[in-house]
């Protein structure tokens, strides 16, 4: 049985809630990621995604250099334990329709992140990754 601690990315770039959205976007560009955990005093308090920036800031004509991460971040996030079974994590990701899962310890301290890609690159988890991606990609409502 493989656990998330066996496959998670440990060295994760983070931002604080008080940093600007511009700083977060710059980090996303620098590290070629679309998601950054928001950490305060070591605790995972949310996430910010490229989609958050687009829908909650840019689409509203706000200035990324003036807005703080906390003003647009997603606060109610799904997390996992480093001791969670990989198969269980894949099911959770499919059920919650998420592509990235912050991994936190019992004190909500960020330990790492698991992405669907982490599952897909390991032959034994390709089925779970495919099922999770399929569930995530299903339309949520009527298409225009």
Secondary structure, 3 states (H helix, E strand, C coil): CCEHHHHCECCCCEECCCCEHHHHHHHHHHHCCCEEEEEECCEEEEEEEHHHHHHHCHHHCCCCCCCEHHHCCECCCCEECCCCEHHHHHHHHHHHCCCEEEEECCCCEEEEEEEHHHHHCCHHHHHHHHHHHHHHHCCCCCCC
